Amino acid sequence: MDLEMAAMELVGNSGESRSLSFEALYLAKEGKIGEAQEKIKEAKQKMLAAHSIQTELICKEADGEEIKIGILMVHAQDHLMCSILARELVEELIKIYKKIR
């Protein structure tokens, strides 16, 4: 997989994970905790796909392959980190909504 394709896959999977996380949050706000937890599971799967790509790139670089980092890859990494943070925060909010109910 070339670097541009890897970056786009990172953006796509990370973005989908973030969207699913916020869908989970909206479901939890409506009291649909079970459905929210299912959305979080879907978000985790998308995050695992993104993380797998990131890990592949890290391993290539560790093996001595030169990885040229451009703005697209920086953007992709930014998406990944924001998505991870969003999912983690939403998981905590779901726990709070569950406790309140």
Secondary structure as the mmCIF struct_conf table of DSSP 4:
data_model
#
loop_
_struct_conf.conf_type_id
_struct_conf.id
_struct_conf.beg_label_comp_id
_struct_conf.beg_label_asym_id
_struct_conf.beg_label_seq_id
_struct_conf.end_label_comp_id
_struct_conf.end_label_asym_id
_struct_conf.end_label_seq_id
HELX_RH_AL_P HELX_RH_AL_P1 LEU A 3 LYS A 29
TURN_TY1_P TURN_TY1_P1 GLU A 30 GLY A 31
HELX_RH_AL_P HELX_RH_AL_P2 ILE A 33 ALA A 62
TURN_TY1_P TURN_TY1_P2 ASP A 63 GLY A 64
HELX_RH_AL_P HELX_RH_AL_P3 ILE A 71 ILE A 100
#
